[in-house]
Amino acid sequence: MDVRQSIHSAHAKTLDTQGLRNEFLVEKVFIADEYTMVYSHIDRIIVGGIMP
């Protein structure tokens, strides 16, 4: 499980597009023969995917 920590709003304002993507985008949710999970402290959610 990937755990994402929250970042300070002042720091988020300084990020460019790639920086924002690195901090917030969840990619590769569905990977063949694996399960993925991301826990975000920002929204207090777990995002996951399972693919046979």
PDB file of N, CA, C and O in Angstrom:
ATOM      1  N   MET A   1       0.854  -1.173   0.000  1.00  0.00           N
ATOM      2  CA  MET A   1       0.000   0.000   0.000  1.00  0.00           C
ATOM      3  C   MET A   1       0.898   1.233   0.000  1.00  0.00           C
ATOM      4  O   MET A   1       1.813   1.367   0.813  1.00  0.00           O
ATOM      5  N   ASP A   2       0.608   2.112  -0.925  1.00  0.00           N
ATOM      6  CA  ASP A   2       1.311   3.396  -1.004  1.00  0.00           C
ATOM      7  C   ASP A   2       0.600   4.376  -0.077  1.00  0.00           C
ATOM      8  O   ASP A   2      -0.614   4.549  -0.176  1.00  0.00           O
ATOM      9  N   VAL A   3       1.335   5.010   0.814  1.00  0.00           N
ATOM     10  CA  VAL A   3       0.761   5.979   1.746  1.00  0.00           C
ATOM     11  C   VAL A   3       1.224   7.367   1.336  1.00  0.00           C
ATOM     12  O   VAL A   3       2.422   7.634   1.240  1.00  0.00           O
ATOM     13  N   ARG A   4       0.261   8.244   1.097  1.00  0.00           N
ATOM     14  CA  ARG A   4       0.563   9.618   0.694  1.00  0.00           C
ATOM     15  C   ARG A   4       0.321  10.555   1.860  1.00  0.00           C
ATOM     16  O   ARG A   4      -0.773  10.591   2.423  1.00  0.00           O
ATOM     17  N   GLN A   5       1.345  11.312   2.219  1.00  0.00           N
ATOM     18  CA  GLN A   5       1.236  12.295   3.290  1.00  0.00           C
ATOM     19  C   GLN A   5       0.678  13.601   2.728  1.00  0.00           C
ATOM     20  O   GLN A   5       0.837  13.894   1.543  1.00  0.00           O
ATOM     21  N   SER A   6       0.037  14.366   3.569  1.00  0.00           N
ATOM     22  CA  SER A   6      -0.469  15.662   3.121  1.00  0.00           C
ATOM     23  C   SER A   6       0.689  16.653   3.015  1.00  0.00           C
ATOM     24  O   SER A   6       1.726  16.492   3.660  1.00  0.00           O
ATOM     25  N   ILE A   7       0.493  17.670   2.195  1.00  0.00           N
ATOM     26  CA  ILE A   7       1.501  18.716   2.061  1.00  0.00           C
ATOM     27  C   ILE A   7       0.879  20.044   2.487  1.00  0.00           C
ATOM     28  O   ILE A   7      -0.342  20.202   2.468  1.00  0.00           O
ATOM     29  N   HIS A   8       1.708  20.973   2.862  1.00  0.00           N
ATOM     30  CA  HIS A   8       1.241  22.288   3.301  1.00  0.00           C
ATOM     31  C   HIS A   8       0.699  23.060   2.099  1.00  0.00           C
ATOM     32  O   HIS A   8       1.248  22.962   1.002  1.00  0.00           O
ATOM     33  N   SER A   9      -0.358  23.814   2.296  1.00  0.00           N
ATOM     34  CA  SER A   9      -0.974  24.562   1.198  1.00  0.00           C
ATOM     35  C   SER A   9      -0.014  25.577   0.592  1.00  0.00           C
ATOM     36  O   SER A   9      -0.070  25.832  -0.611  1.00  0.00           O
ATOM     37  N   ALA A  10       0.861  26.156   1.396  1.00  0.00           N
ATOM     38  CA  ALA A  10       1.841  27.111   0.866  1.00  0.00           C
ATOM     39  C   ALA A  10       2.820  26.408  -0.075  1.00  0.00           C
ATOM     40  O   ALA A  10       3.244  26.981  -1.079  1.00  0.00           O
ATOM     41  N   HIS A  11       3.172  25.177   0.253  1.00  0.00           N
ATOM     42  CA  HIS A  11       4.057  24.409  -0.627  1.00  0.00           C
ATOM     43  C   HIS A  11       3.336  24.039  -1.923  1.00  0.00           C
ATOM     44  O   HIS A  11       3.928  24.093  -3.001  1.00  0.00           O
ATOM     45  N   ALA A  12       2.062  23.665  -1.820  1.00  0.00           N
ATOM     46  CA  ALA A  12       1.294  23.284  -3.009  1.00  0.00           C
ATOM     47  C   ALA A  12       1.188  24.445  -3.997  1.00  0.00           C
ATOM     48  O   ALA A  12       1.173  24.224  -5.208  1.00  0.00           O
ATOM     49  N   LYS A  13       1.114  25.664  -3.500  1.00  0.00           N
ATOM     50  CA  LYS A  13       1.011  26.832  -4.379  1.00  0.00           C
ATOM     51  C   LYS A  13       2.268  27.052  -5.206  1.00  0.00           C
ATOM     52  O   LYS A  13       2.214  27.704  -6.249  1.00  0.00           O
ATOM     53  N   THR A  14       3.394  26.522  -4.760  1.00  0.00           N
ATOM     54  CA  THR A  14       4.653  26.720  -5.484  1.00  0.00           C
ATOM     55  C   THR A  14       4.911  25.641  -6.531  1.00  0.00           C
ATOM     56  O   THR A  14       5.858  25.753  -7.309  1.00  0.00           O
ATOM     57  N   LEU A  15       4.094  24.610  -6.561  1.00  0.00           N
ATOM     58  CA  LEU A  15       4.330  23.491  -7.472  1.00  0.00           C
ATOM     59  C   LEU A  15       3.841  23.798  -8.878  1.00  0.00           C
ATOM     60  O   LEU A  15       2.815  24.453  -9.061  1.00  0.00           O
ATOM     61  N   ASP A  16       4.579  23.322  -9.862  1.00  0.00           N
ATOM     62  CA  ASP A  16       4.132  23.417 -11.248  1.00  0.00           C
ATOM     63  C   ASP A  16       3.255  22.198 -11.552  1.00  0.00           C
ATOM     64  O   ASP A  16       2.956  21.401 -10.663  1.00  0.00           O
ATOM     65  N   THR A  17       2.851  22.065 -12.806  1.00  0.00           N
ATOM     66  CA  THR A  17       1.958  20.975 -13.189  1.00  0.00           C
ATOM     67  C   THR A  17       2.556  19.616 -12.858  1.00  0.00           C
ATOM     68  O   THR A  17       1.870  18.760 -12.300  1.00  0.00           O
ATOM     69  N   GLN A  18       3.808  19.408 -13.190  1.00  0.00           N
ATOM     70  CA  GLN A  18       4.438  18.117 -12.917  1.00  0.00           C
ATOM     71  C   GLN A  18       4.550  17.858 -11.418  1.00  0.00           C
ATOM     72  O   GLN A  18       4.368  16.726 -10.970  1.00  0.00           O
ATOM     73  N   GLY A  19       4.842  18.881 -10.652  1.00  0.00           N
ATOM     74  CA  GLY A  19       4.910  18.732  -9.201  1.00  0.00           C
ATOM     75  C   GLY A  19       3.567  18.348  -8.601  1.00  0.00           C
ATOM     76  O   GLY A  19       3.502  17.497  -7.714  1.00  0.00           O
ATOM     77  N   LEU A  20       2.496  18.971  -9.082  1.00  0.00           N
ATOM     78  CA  LEU A  20       1.154  18.625  -8.614  1.00  0.00           C
ATOM     79  C   LEU A  20       0.794  17.195  -8.988  1.00  0.00           C
ATOM     80  O   LEU A  20       0.203  16.469  -8.189  1.00  0.00           O
ATOM     81  N   ARG A  21       1.149  16.793 -10.203  1.00  0.00           N
ATOM     82  CA  ARG A  21       0.896  15.415 -10.632  1.00  0.00           C
ATOM     83  C   ARG A  21       1.641  14.428  -9.734  1.00  0.00           C
ATOM     84  O   ARG A  21       1.088  13.398  -9.348  1.00  0.00           O
ATOM     85  N   ASN A  22       2.885  14.738  -9.405  1.00  0.00           N
ATOM     86  CA  ASN A  22       3.677  13.846  -8.554  1.00  0.00           C
ATOM     87  C   ASN A  22       3.074  13.703  -7.160  1.00  0.00           C
ATOM     88  O   ASN A  22       3.143  12.629  -6.561  1.00  0.00           O
ATOM     89  N   GLU A  23       2.489  14.769  -6.647  1.00  0.00           N
ATOM     90  CA  GLU A  23       1.932  14.746  -5.294  1.00  0.00           C
ATOM     91  C   GLU A  23       0.540  14.120  -5.216  1.00  0.00           C
ATOM     92  O   GLU A  23       0.215  13.455  -4.232  1.00  0.00           O
ATOM     93  N   PHE A  24      -0.293  14.330  -6.256  1.00  0.00           N
ATOM     94  CA  PHE A  24      -1.704  13.993  -6.128  1.00  0.00           C
ATOM     95  C   PHE A  24      -2.237  12.936  -7.087  1.00  0.00           C
ATOM     96  O   PHE A  24      -3.228  12.280  -6.764  1.00  0.00           O
ATOM     97  N   LEU A  25      -1.635  12.748  -8.232  1.00  0.00           N
ATOM     98  CA  LEU A  25      -2.180  11.826  -9.232  1.00  0.00           C
ATOM     99  C   LEU A  25      -1.921  10.379  -8.839  1.00  0.00           C
ATOM    100  O   LEU A  25      -0.803  10.013  -8.477  1.00  0.00           O
ATOM    101  N   VAL A  26      -2.959   9.568  -8.914  1.00  0.00           N
ATOM    102  CA  VAL A  26      -2.824   8.129  -8.677  1.00  0.00           C
ATOM    103  C   VAL A  26      -2.856   7.454 -10.046  1.00  0.00           C
ATOM    104  O   VAL A  26      -3.903   7.387 -10.690  1.00  0.00           O
ATOM    105  N   GLU A  27      -1.711   6.960 -10.477  1.00  0.00           N
ATOM    106  CA  GLU A  27      -1.611   6.280 -11.765  1.00  0.00           C
ATOM    107  C   GLU A  27      -1.508   4.776 -11.541  1.00  0.00           C
ATOM    108  O   GLU A  27      -1.233   4.316 -10.434  1.00  0.00           O
ATOM    109  N   LYS A  28      -1.730   4.035 -12.594  1.00  0.00           N
ATOM    110  CA  LYS A  28      -1.580   2.575 -12.579  1.00  0.00           C
ATOM    111  C   LYS A  28      -2.405   1.941 -11.466  1.00  0.00           C
ATOM    112  O   LYS A  28      -1.881   1.211 -10.624  1.00  0.00           O
ATOM    113  N   VAL A  29      -3.694   2.229 -11.476  1.00  0.00           N
ATOM    114  CA  VAL A  29      -4.593   1.643 -10.485  1.00  0.00           C
ATOM    115  C   VAL A  29      -4.838   0.176 -10.814  1.00  0.00           C
ATOM    116  O   VAL A  29      -4.923  -0.656  -9.911  1.00  0.00           O
ATOM    117  N   PHE A  30      -4.954  -0.147 -12.104  1.00  0.00           N
ATOM    118  CA  PHE A  30      -5.216  -1.517 -12.527  1.00  0.00           C
ATOM    119  C   PHE A  30      -3.995  -2.082 -13.232  1.00  0.00           C
ATOM    120  O   PHE A  30      -3.630  -1.631 -14.318  1.00  0.00           O
ATOM    121  N   ILE A  31      -3.360  -3.080 -12.605  1.00  0.00           N
ATOM    122  CA  ILE A  31      -2.190  -3.757 -13.144  1.00  0.00           C
ATOM    123  C   ILE A  31      -2.515  -5.249 -13.180  1.00  0.00           C
ATOM    124  O   ILE A  31      -2.998  -5.806 -12.194  1.00  0.00           O
ATOM    125  N   ALA A  32      -2.252  -5.891 -14.311  1.00  0.00           N
ATOM    126  CA  ALA A  32      -2.593  -7.308 -14.482  1.00  0.00           C
ATOM    127  C   ALA A  32      -1.962  -8.171 -13.390  1.00  0.00           C
ATOM    128  O   ALA A  32      -0.780  -8.031 -13.076  1.00  0.00           O
ATOM    129  N   ASP A  33      -2.775  -9.068 -12.816  1.00  0.00           N
ATOM    130  CA  ASP A  33      -2.351 -10.032 -11.791  1.00  0.00           C
ATOM    131  C   ASP A  33      -1.856  -9.380 -10.501  1.00  0.00           C
ATOM    132  O   ASP A  33      -1.063  -9.978  -9.774  1.00  0.00           O
ATOM    133  N   GLU A  34      -2.307  -8.181 -10.214  1.00  0.00           N
ATOM    134  CA  GLU A  34      -1.901  -7.495  -8.984  1.00  0.00           C
ATOM    135  C   GLU A  34      -3.083  -6.732  -8.400  1.00  0.00           C
ATOM    136  O   GLU A  34      -4.093  -6.507  -9.066  1.00  0.00           O
ATOM    137  N   TYR A  35      -2.931  -6.343  -7.151  1.00  0.00           N
ATOM    138  CA  TYR A  35      -3.855  -5.376  -6.560  1.00  0.00           C
ATOM    139  C   TYR A  35      -3.031  -4.167  -6.138  1.00  0.00           C
ATOM    140  O   TYR A  35      -1.871  -4.302  -5.746  1.00  0.00           O
ATOM    141  N   THR A  36      -3.627  -3.003  -6.219  1.00  0.00           N
ATOM    142  CA  THR A  36      -2.941  -1.778  -5.827  1.00  0.00           C
ATOM    143  C   THR A  36      -3.814  -1.024  -4.833  1.00  0.00           C
ATOM    144  O   THR A  36      -5.042  -1.064  -4.915  1.00  0.00           O
ATOM    145  N   MET A  37      -3.176  -0.343  -3.903  1.00  0.00           N
ATOM    146  CA  MET A  37      -3.898   0.464  -2.935  1.00  0.00           C
ATOM    147  C   MET A  37      -3.083   1.704  -2.613  1.00  0.00           C
ATOM    148  O   MET A  37      -1.864   1.642  -2.452  1.00  0.00           O
ATOM    149  N   VAL A  38      -3.777   2.830  -2.522  1.00  0.00           N
ATOM    150  CA  VAL A  38      -3.152   4.095  -2.142  1.00  0.00           C
ATOM    151  C   VAL A  38      -3.987   4.695  -1.019  1.00  0.00           C
ATOM    152  O   VAL A  38      -5.190   4.909  -1.173  1.00  0.00           O
ATOM    153  N   TYR A  39      -3.340   4.964   0.110  1.00  0.00           N
ATOM    154  CA  TYR A  39      -4.007   5.631   1.225  1.00  0.00           C
ATOM    155  C   TYR A  39      -3.556   7.078   1.242  1.00  0.00           C
ATOM    156  O   TYR A  39      -2.360   7.364   1.295  1.00  0.00           O
ATOM    157  N   SER A  40      -4.516   7.990   1.196  1.00  0.00           N
ATOM    158  CA  SER A  40      -4.210   9.411   1.163  1.00  0.00           C
ATOM    159  C   SER A  40      -4.603  10.070   2.483  1.00  0.00           C
ATOM    160  O   SER A  40      -5.764  10.022   2.890  1.00  0.00           O
ATOM    161  N   HIS A  41      -3.629  10.681   3.143  1.00  0.00           N
ATOM    162  CA  HIS A  41      -3.916  11.433   4.365  1.00  0.00           C
ATOM    163  C   HIS A  41      -4.643  12.741   4.044  1.00  0.00           C
ATOM    164  O   HIS A  41      -5.269  13.334   4.922  1.00  0.00           O
ATOM    165  N   ILE A  42      -4.562  13.188   2.799  1.00  0.00           N
ATOM    166  CA  ILE A  42      -5.202  14.444   2.408  1.00  0.00           C
ATOM    167  C   ILE A  42      -6.719  14.318   2.506  1.00  0.00           C
ATOM    168  O   ILE A  42      -7.377  15.141   3.142  1.00  0.00           O
ATOM    169  N   ASP A  43      -7.263  13.292   1.876  1.00  0.00           N
ATOM    170  CA  ASP A  43      -8.710  13.091   1.868  1.00  0.00           C
ATOM    171  C   ASP A  43      -9.155  11.984   2.812  1.00  0.00           C
ATOM    172  O   ASP A  43     -10.350  11.735   2.970  1.00  0.00           O
ATOM    173  N   ARG A  44      -8.185  11.318   3.438  1.00  0.00           N
ATOM    174  CA  ARG A  44      -8.466  10.168   4.301  1.00  0.00           C
ATOM    175  C   ARG A  44      -9.256   9.107   3.545  1.00  0.00           C
ATOM    176  O   ARG A  44     -10.289   8.625   4.009  1.00  0.00           O
ATOM    177  N   ILE A  45      -8.740   8.757   2.367  1.00  0.00           N
ATOM    178  CA  ILE A  45      -9.395   7.749   1.541  1.00  0.00           C
ATOM    179  C   ILE A  45      -8.389   6.682   1.132  1.00  0.00           C
ATOM    180  O   ILE A  45      -7.177   6.897   1.153  1.00  0.00           O
ATOM    181  N   ILE A  46      -8.927   5.534   0.762  1.00  0.00           N
ATOM    182  CA  ILE A  46      -8.123   4.476   0.162  1.00  0.00           C
ATOM    183  C   ILE A  46      -8.669   4.249  -1.237  1.00  0.00           C
ATOM    184  O   ILE A  46      -9.863   4.014  -1.422  1.00  0.00           O
ATOM    185  N   VAL A  47      -7.777   4.322  -2.222  1.00  0.00           N
ATOM    186  CA  VAL A  47      -8.128   4.058  -3.613  1.00  0.00           C
ATOM    187  C   VAL A  47      -7.443   2.756  -3.986  1.00  0.00           C
ATOM    188  O   VAL A  47      -6.251   2.583  -3.732  1.00  0.00           O
ATOM    189  N   GLY A  48      -8.187   1.846  -4.583  1.00  0.00           N
ATOM    190  CA  GLY A  48      -7.579   0.567  -4.927  1.00  0.00           C
ATOM    191  C   GLY A  48      -8.142  -0.006  -6.202  1.00  0.00           C
ATOM    192  O   GLY A  48      -9.207   0.389  -6.676  1.00  0.00           O
ATOM    193  N   GLY A  49      -7.397  -0.952  -6.746  1.00  0.00           N
ATOM    194  CA  GLY A  49      -7.829  -1.639  -7.948  1.00  0.00           C
ATOM    195  C   GLY A  49      -7.320  -3.067  -7.947  1.00  0.00           C
ATOM    196  O   GLY A  49      -6.217  -3.349  -7.478  1.00  0.00           O
ATOM    197  N   ILE A  50      -8.143  -3.969  -8.482  1.00  0.00           N
ATOM    198  CA  ILE A  50      -7.765  -5.373  -8.612  1.00  0.00           C
ATOM    199  C   ILE A  50      -8.063  -5.791 -10.042  1.00  0.00           C
ATOM    200  O   ILE A  50      -9.138  -5.514 -10.574  1.00  0.00           O
ATOM    201  N   MET A  51      -7.091  -6.464 -10.660  1.00  0.00           N
ATOM    202  CA  MET A  51      -7.265  -6.913 -12.046  1.00  0.00           C
ATOM    203  C   MET A  51      -6.770  -8.347 -12.155  1.00  0.00           C
ATOM    204  O   MET A  51      -5.632  -8.641 -11.788  1.00  0.00           O
ATOM    205  N   PRO A  52      -7.623  -9.251 -12.662  1.00  0.00           N
ATOM    206  CA  PRO A  52      -7.193 -10.649 -12.803  1.00  0.00           C
ATOM    207  C   PRO A  52      -6.126 -10.814 -13.874  1.00  0.00           C
ATOM    208  O   PRO A  52      -5.660 -11.928 -14.115  1.00  0.00           O
TER     209      PRO A  52
END
